[in-house]
C-alpha cells in the first residue's frame, strides 16, 4: 500500500514539475508580448483622440491590413478559430507570424478608429507563442494540445487581469458541454504567470465598481442572501443579454458572408466597411462607438466605465456598438470581440436597469459578463470573471445572469471552430 502511494505521489510530483518548467517560460513570453500590445494599444487610442482626422484614413488602413494578411498571413487569417482547431486536431500548426501580425494589425485598426477589442489579439499571441515553444520543446501532439490551451489562458488572463477566468475560459471555450481537466494545472500556471508578467511590466487594467450593496432579506424569520424580486429582474434582463449575444454573433457572421458574396474584389471589402463606419459616425455626430470604448474621447462620452453610472449611456448605445463592431470585424479589420461585448452588455444593462427600476451599476456589471458568456458559450468562465473584476458579493447573481444568457443565446457563437459535445439542455 505504501509503495503504491509513493509511486503515485512521485508521478504527480513529476507531472507538476514538468509542466511548471514548460509553462512558466511560455507564460512569461506571452505576458511580455501582451504587455507590449496593451502599451501600443493605449498609445494608438490616445493618439487618435488627439488627431481625430485619422478616422478618414480608415479605408486605407483596411487595405493595408488586407494585403498584409494576403501576402504574409497565410492560415493566420483564421485567428482564434485556427488555434481551437489545432487543439482539437494538431497537425497544420499555428504560424509563428500570427503573433506579430495580429498585434500590428490590431493596433492599426484602433489607431484609425475601427471598433474592435483586444481578447482575440491576446489569444492569438498566446497560441502562436505556445506553438513556437511546443516546437522548441519537441512536444508530442497530446502535450501540444495542452500547451496551446495554456497559451489561451495566459493571453486571456494577461489582457484582462483575470487569471482564474483565463484558466476556465481556455478549458471551456474549446468544446461546448465538456471541460478537459487534464489541462487545468498548465492553464492555471499560465493564467497566473501571464497576468503577473503584465503587472511586472507596469501595465494597469481598468477598474470597475458596483456601488449597489445588497441588503439582508427576511422570509418567515429566516435570513436570505438574495432578494427574490431583484433575482426575477436579473433573470428577465439576462434573457435580453442572451438575445443580444445571439444578435451580435449572427450579425458578425452575416456581415462577413454578405460582403464576401457580393464584393468580388476582396480589397474593397474593408474599404466599404470603413466608409460605413465613417458615415455612421458622421450621421450620429459623435465618435463614442469607435475603437475600444473603455476611455472617453471627450467629457460625457459613452464608455464601459460610464455605463456603471446613472444616465451614463443612451438607450440604444448597445445597438450602435453592436453595429459598429460587426461591420469592423466582418469586413476584415482585426482585434477581438470581447471588449465590444463588454461595452454592449454594460450599456444594455444600464438601459434595462432604468426600465426595471434596478441598480444601475449592478446591471451594467451583469450585462458586462453575461453578453460575453452568451456569445462565447463560456458561462462558468464569465461567472469567475465577474467575481475577479467586481468582487464576490454578487456571485450568485453573476452565475444566474451568465447561465441564463448562455441558454438564451442560441446555437450561434462567435467562434465557429467550437465543437459541441452536448446540447445546452
C-alpha positions as CSV (number, residue, x, y, z in Angstrom):
1,X,0.0,0.0,0.0
2,X,2.8,2.5,0.9
3,X,4.7,1.5,-2.2
4,X,1.7,2.3,-4.4
5,X,1.1,5.6,-2.6
6,X,4.7,6.8,-3.0
7,X,4.7,5.6,-6.6
8,X,1.6,7.7,-7.4
9,X,3.0,10.7,-5.4
10,X,6.2,10.5,-7.5
11,X,4.1,10.5,-10.7
12,X,2.1,13.5,-9.6
13,X,5.2,15.4,-8.5
14,X,7.0,14.6,-11.8
15,X,3.9,15.8,-13.7
16,X,3.7,19.1,-11.7
17,X,7.5,19.9,-12.0
18,X,7.4,19.1,-15.8
19,X,4.5,21.3,-16.6
20,X,5.8,24.2,-14.3
21,X,9.1,24.1,-16.2
22,X,7.3,24.0,-19.6
23,X,4.6,26.5,-18.8
24,X,6.4,29.3,-16.9
25,X,8.7,30.4,-19.8
26,X,5.8,30.2,-22.2
27,X,3.6,32.4,-20.0
28,X,6.3,34.9,-19.3
29,X,6.9,35.3,-23.1
30,X,3.1,35.6,-23.7
31,X,2.6,38.1,-20.8
32,X,5.5,40.2,-22.0
33,X,4.1,40.4,-25.6
34,X,0.6,41.1,-24.3
35,X,2.1,43.9,-22.1
36,X,3.7,45.4,-25.2
37,X,0.4,45.1,-27.1
38,X,-1.5,46.8,-24.3
39,X,1.0,49.7,-24.2
40,X,0.9,50.1,-28.0
41,X,-2.9,49.9,-28.0
42,X,-3.2,52.6,-25.3
43,X,-0.8,54.8,-27.3
44,X,-2.8,54.3,-30.6
45,X,-6.1,55.1,-28.9
46,X,-4.9,58.3,-27.3
47,X,-3.1,59.4,-30.4
48,X,-6.3,59.1,-32.4
49,X,-8.1,61.1,-29.6
50,X,-5.6,63.9,-30.3
51,X,-5.8,63.5,-34.1
52,X,-9.4,62.8,-35.0
53,X,-8.8,63.2,-38.7
54,X,-7.2,59.7,-38.7
55,X,-10.7,58.2,-38.9
56,X,-10.8,59.3,-42.5
57,X,-7.8,57.2,-43.3
58,X,-9.6,54.0,-42.0
59,X,-10.3,52.8,-45.6
60,X,-6.6,53.0,-46.4
61,X,-5.8,51.2,-43.1
62,X,-8.2,48.4,-44.2
63,X,-6.4,47.9,-47.5
64,X,-3.1,47.7,-45.7
65,X,-4.4,45.1,-43.3
66,X,-5.9,43.1,-46.2
67,X,-2.7,42.9,-48.1
68,X,-0.6,42.2,-45.0
69,X,-2.7,39.1,-44.4
70,X,-2.8,38.2,-48.1
71,X,0.9,38.4,-48.5
72,X,2.1,37.2,-45.1
73,X,-0.8,35.9,-43.2
74,X,-1.5,32.5,-44.8
75,X,-3.6,30.5,-42.4
76,X,-3.2,33.1,-39.6
77,X,-6.2,34.9,-41.2
78,X,-8.5,32.4,-39.3
79,X,-7.4,33.8,-36.0
80,X,-8.8,32.2,-32.8
81,X,-10.6,29.5,-34.8
82,X,-7.3,28.2,-36.1
83,X,-6.0,27.8,-32.6
84,X,-9.1,26.0,-31.5
85,X,-8.9,23.7,-34.5
86,X,-5.3,23.0,-33.8
87,X,-6.2,22.0,-30.2
88,X,-8.9,19.6,-31.5
89,X,-6.6,18.1,-34.1
90,X,-2.9,19.0,-34.1
91,X,-1.2,19.0,-37.4
92,X,-1.2,22.1,-39.5
93,X,0.3,24.2,-36.8
94,X,-0.1,27.8,-35.8
95,X,2.1,30.2,-37.8
96,X,4.9,32.0,-36.0
97,X,4.0,35.2,-37.8
98,X,0.5,35.1,-36.2
99,X,1.6,36.9,-33.1
100,X,3.4,40.0,-34.6
101,X,0.9,40.2,-37.4
102,X,-2.2,40.3,-35.2
103,X,-0.5,42.7,-32.9
104,X,0.4,45.1,-35.7
105,X,-3.0,45.0,-37.5
106,X,-5.0,45.4,-34.2
107,X,-3.0,48.5,-33.4
108,X,-3.6,49.8,-36.9
109,X,-7.4,49.1,-36.6
110,X,-7.6,51.1,-33.3
111,X,-5.3,53.9,-34.5
112,X,-7.7,54.7,-37.3
113,X,-10.9,54.2,-35.3
114,X,-12.1,50.7,-36.1
115,X,-14.5,49.3,-33.4
116,X,-12.8,46.1,-32.1
117,X,-11.4,44.6,-29.0
118,X,-8.2,43.0,-27.7
119,X,-9.1,39.5,-26.5
120,X,-8.7,38.0,-30.0
121,X,-5.3,39.5,-30.3
122,X,-4.1,38.3,-26.9
123,X,-5.4,34.7,-27.5
124,X,-3.7,34.6,-30.9
125,X,-0.5,35.9,-29.3
126,X,-0.8,33.1,-26.7
127,X,-1.5,30.4,-29.3
128,X,1.3,31.5,-31.6
129,X,3.9,31.7,-28.9
130,X,2.8,28.5,-27.3
131,X,3.0,26.7,-30.6
132,X,6.6,28.1,-31.1
133,X,7.7,26.8,-27.7
134,X,6.0,23.4,-28.4
135,X,8.3,23.0,-31.3
136,X,11.4,24.1,-29.3
137,X,10.5,21.6,-26.5
138,X,9.6,18.9,-29.1
139,X,6.3,18.2,-27.5
140,X,4.1,15.3,-28.8
141,X,0.6,16.1,-30.1
142,X,-1.2,15.4,-26.8
143,X,1.2,17.8,-24.9
144,X,1.0,20.3,-27.7
145,X,-2.8,20.4,-27.2
146,X,-2.2,21.2,-23.6
147,X,0.3,23.9,-24.1
148,X,-1.8,25.6,-26.8
149,X,-4.7,25.6,-24.3
150,X,-2.4,27.1,-21.7
151,X,-1.4,29.7,-24.2
152,X,-5.0,30.8,-24.5
153,X,-5.2,31.0,-20.7
154,X,-2.1,33.1,-20.5
155,X,-3.2,35.5,-23.2
156,X,-6.7,35.9,-21.8
157,X,-5.7,36.2,-18.2
158,X,-2.9,38.7,-19.1
159,X,-5.0,41.0,-21.3
160,X,-7.9,41.4,-18.8
161,X,-6.1,40.9,-15.4
162,X,-8.3,37.9,-14.7
163,X,-6.1,34.8,-14.3
164,X,-8.7,32.5,-13.0
165,X,-11.2,33.4,-15.6
166,X,-8.5,32.9,-18.2
167,X,-7.9,29.4,-16.8
168,X,-11.5,28.4,-17.1
169,X,-12.1,30.2,-20.4
170,X,-9.3,28.3,-22.1
171,X,-10.7,25.0,-20.8
172,X,-14.4,25.8,-21.5
173,X,-14.2,27.5,-24.9
174,X,-12.8,24.6,-26.8
175,X,-15.8,22.3,-26.7
176,X,-19.3,23.3,-25.6
177,X,-20.6,20.9,-22.9
178,X,-17.2,19.5,-21.9
179,X,-14.2,20.6,-19.9
180,X,-10.9,18.7,-20.2
181,X,-9.4,18.8,-16.7
182,X,-6.0,17.4,-17.8
183,X,-5.2,21.0,-18.9
184,X,-6.2,22.5,-15.5
185,X,-2.7,22.8,-13.9
186,X,-0.9,24.2,-17.0
187,X,-3.7,26.7,-17.7
188,X,-3.8,27.8,-14.1
189,X,0.0,28.3,-14.1
190,X,-0.2,30.1,-17.4
191,X,-3.0,32.4,-16.4
192,X,-1.3,33.4,-13.1
193,X,2.2,33.9,-14.6
194,X,0.8,35.8,-17.7
195,X,-1.1,38.2,-15.5
196,X,1.8,38.6,-13.1
197,X,4.1,39.4,-16.1
198,X,1.9,42.1,-17.4
199,X,1.8,43.6,-13.9
200,X,5.6,43.4,-13.6
201,X,5.8,45.5,-16.8
202,X,3.8,48.2,-15.1
203,X,0.7,47.9,-17.3
204,X,-2.5,48.7,-15.4
205,X,-6.0,47.4,-16.1
206,X,-9.3,49.4,-15.8
207,X,-11.1,49.0,-12.5
208,X,-14.9,48.8,-12.3
209,X,-17.0,49.3,-9.2
210,X,-20.5,48.1,-8.3
211,X,-22.0,50.7,-5.9
212,X,-25.1,48.7,-5.1
213,X,-24.9,46.9,-1.7
214,X,-27.3,44.0,-1.1
215,X,-29.5,44.1,2.0
216,X,-30.3,41.0,4.0
217,X,-33.8,39.8,3.3
218,X,-36.1,38.0,5.8
219,X,-38.5,35.3,4.9
220,X,-40.7,33.9,7.7
221,X,-38.0,34.7,10.2
222,X,-35.2,33.3,8.1
223,X,-32.4,35.5,6.7
224,X,-31.9,35.1,2.9
225,X,-28.8,36.1,0.9
226,X,-30.9,37.0,-2.1
227,X,-33.7,39.4,-2.9
228,X,-36.2,37.3,-5.0
229,X,-37.7,40.4,-6.6
230,X,-34.3,41.5,-7.7
231,X,-33.5,38.0,-8.8
232,X,-36.5,38.0,-11.1
233,X,-35.4,41.2,-12.6
234,X,-31.9,39.7,-13.2
235,X,-33.5,36.7,-15.0
236,X,-35.5,39.0,-17.2
237,X,-32.5,41.1,-18.1
238,X,-30.4,38.1,-18.7
239,X,-32.8,36.8,-21.3
240,X,-32.2,40.1,-23.1
241,X,-28.4,39.7,-22.6
242,X,-28.6,36.3,-24.3
243,X,-30.6,37.7,-27.2
244,X,-28.0,40.5,-27.6
245,X,-25.3,37.8,-27.7
246,X,-27.1,35.9,-30.4
247,X,-27.7,39.1,-32.4
248,X,-24.0,40.0,-32.2
249,X,-22.8,36.6,-33.4
250,X,-25.4,36.3,-36.1
251,X,-24.8,39.9,-37.4
252,X,-21.0,39.5,-37.4
253,X,-21.2,36.2,-39.4
254,X,-23.9,37.8,-41.6
255,X,-21.8,40.9,-42.5
256,X,-18.8,38.7,-43.4
257,X,-20.9,36.3,-45.5
258,X,-22.8,39.1,-47.4
259,X,-19.7,41.2,-48.1
260,X,-17.7,38.2,-49.4
261,X,-20.6,37.1,-51.5
262,X,-21.4,40.4,-53.2
263,X,-18.0,42.2,-53.3
264,X,-15.7,40.2,-55.5
265,X,-12.7,42.5,-55.3
266,X,-11.6,41.5,-51.9
267,X,-9.5,44.6,-51.0
268,X,-12.7,46.6,-51.4
269,X,-14.4,44.8,-48.6
270,X,-12.5,46.7,-45.8
271,X,-12.9,49.9,-47.8
272,X,-16.7,49.5,-47.8
273,X,-16.6,48.6,-44.1
274,X,-14.5,51.7,-43.3
275,X,-16.7,54.0,-45.3
276,X,-19.8,52.7,-43.4
277,X,-18.1,53.4,-40.1
278,X,-17.2,56.9,-41.2
279,X,-20.7,57.5,-42.5
280,X,-22.3,56.3,-39.2
281,X,-20.0,58.5,-37.2
282,X,-20.9,61.5,-39.3
283,X,-24.7,60.8,-39.0
284,X,-24.6,60.2,-35.3
285,X,-22.3,63.2,-34.8
286,X,-20.1,61.6,-32.1
287,X,-17.2,59.1,-32.0
288,X,-18.4,57.1,-28.9
289,X,-18.6,53.8,-30.7
290,X,-15.2,53.8,-32.3
291,X,-12.2,51.8,-31.1
292,X,-12.2,50.1,-27.7
293,X,-14.8,52.1,-25.8
294,X,-13.1,52.0,-22.4
295,X,-11.8,55.5,-22.1
296,X,-13.7,58.6,-23.1
297,X,-12.6,60.7,-26.1
298,X,-14.3,63.7,-24.6
299,X,-16.1,64.5,-21.4
300,X,-19.5,62.9,-21.4
301,X,-18.7,60.2,-24.0
302,X,-20.4,56.8,-23.6
303,X,-17.9,54.2,-22.4
304,X,-17.9,51.0,-20.5
305,X,-17.0,52.9,-17.4
306,X,-19.8,55.5,-17.9
307,X,-22.3,52.6,-18.2
308,X,-21.8,51.9,-14.4
309,X,-23.3,55.4,-13.7
310,X,-26.9,56.6,-13.7
311,X,-27.6,58.3,-17.0
312,X,-24.2,57.3,-18.4
313,X,-25.4,55.9,-21.7
314,X,-28.1,56.5,-24.3
315,X,-31.0,54.0,-24.6
316,X,-29.6,52.3,-27.7
317,X,-25.8,52.7,-27.2
318,X,-25.5,48.9,-27.1
319,X,-27.2,48.7,-30.5
320,X,-24.8,51.1,-32.2
321,X,-21.7,49.4,-30.7
322,X,-23.0,46.1,-32.0
323,X,-23.4,47.5,-35.5
324,X,-20.0,49.3,-35.4
325,X,-18.2,46.2,-34.3
326,X,-19.9,43.7,-36.6
327,X,-19.1,46.0,-39.6
328,X,-15.4,46.4,-38.4
329,X,-14.7,42.8,-37.8
330,X,-16.9,41.4,-40.5
331,X,-15.1,43.4,-43.2
332,X,-11.6,42.3,-42.3
333,X,-10.3,44.6,-39.6
334,X,-8.5,42.9,-36.7
335,X,-8.9,42.8,-32.9
336,X,-11.2,40.9,-30.6
337,X,-14.9,40.7,-30.0
338,X,-14.9,40.6,-26.2
339,X,-14.3,44.2,-25.1
340,X,-17.1,45.3,-27.5
341,X,-19.2,42.6,-26.0
342,X,-18.4,44.1,-22.6
343,X,-19.5,47.5,-23.9
344,X,-22.7,46.1,-25.4
345,X,-23.5,44.2,-22.2
346,X,-22.7,47.1,-19.8
347,X,-24.7,49.7,-21.8
348,X,-27.6,47.3,-22.3
349,X,-27.6,46.5,-18.6
350,X,-27.7,50.3,-17.8
351,X,-30.7,50.7,-20.1
352,X,-32.5,47.7,-18.7
353,X,-31.8,48.9,-15.1
354,X,-33.7,52.1,-15.9
355,X,-36.6,50.1,-17.4
356,X,-36.8,47.6,-14.5
357,X,-36.0,50.1,-11.7
358,X,-33.0,48.1,-10.7
359,X,-29.5,49.1,-9.5
360,X,-27.6,50.6,-12.5
361,X,-24.1,49.6,-11.6
362,X,-25.1,46.0,-10.8
363,X,-27.0,45.5,-14.0
364,X,-24.1,47.1,-16.0
365,X,-21.8,44.5,-14.4
366,X,-24.2,41.7,-15.1
367,X,-24.5,42.7,-18.8
368,X,-20.8,43.1,-19.0
369,X,-20.2,39.4,-18.3
370,X,-23.5,37.8,-19.4
371,X,-23.4,39.0,-23.1
372,X,-19.8,37.7,-23.3
373,X,-21.0,34.4,-21.8
374,X,-23.7,34.0,-24.3
375,X,-21.6,34.9,-27.3
376,X,-18.7,32.6,-26.4
377,X,-20.6,29.8,-24.7
378,X,-18.5,30.1,-21.6
379,X,-20.8,30.8,-18.7
380,X,-18.6,29.4,-16.0
381,X,-15.5,31.4,-17.0
382,X,-17.6,34.6,-17.2
383,X,-19.0,34.0,-13.7
384,X,-15.5,33.7,-12.4
385,X,-14.6,36.8,-14.3
386,X,-17.4,38.7,-12.6
387,X,-16.0,37.7,-9.2
388,X,-12.4,38.7,-10.2
389,X,-13.5,42.1,-11.6
390,X,-16.3,43.1,-9.3
391,X,-15.9,41.1,-6.1
392,X,-17.7,38.1,-4.7
393,X,-20.7,39.8,-3.0
394,X,-23.0,39.3,-6.0
395,X,-21.5,36.0,-7.2
396,X,-24.9,34.3,-7.2
397,X,-26.4,36.9,-9.5
398,X,-23.3,36.7,-11.7
399,X,-23.9,33.0,-12.1
400,X,-27.6,33.4,-12.8
401,X,-27.0,36.1,-15.4
402,X,-24.3,34.2,-17.2
403,X,-26.1,30.9,-17.4
404,X,-29.5,32.4,-18.4
405,X,-27.8,34.3,-21.1
406,X,-25.9,31.2,-22.2
407,X,-29.2,29.3,-22.5
408,X,-30.9,32.1,-24.4
409,X,-28.1,32.8,-26.9
410,X,-29.0,30.1,-29.3
411,X,-26.6,27.8,-31.2
412,X,-24.6,30.6,-32.9
413,X,-21.4,31.7,-31.3
414,X,-18.5,34.0,-32.3
415,X,-16.1,31.0,-32.6
416,X,-17.1,28.8,-35.4
417,X,-14.4,26.2,-34.6
418,X,-16.1,25.4,-31.2
419,X,-17.2,21.8,-31.1
420,X,-20.3,20.7,-29.4
421,X,-20.1,17.7,-27.1
422,X,-23.7,18.0,-25.8
423,X,-26.6,20.4,-26.3
424,X,-27.2,23.3,-24.0
425,X,-30.2,21.5,-22.5
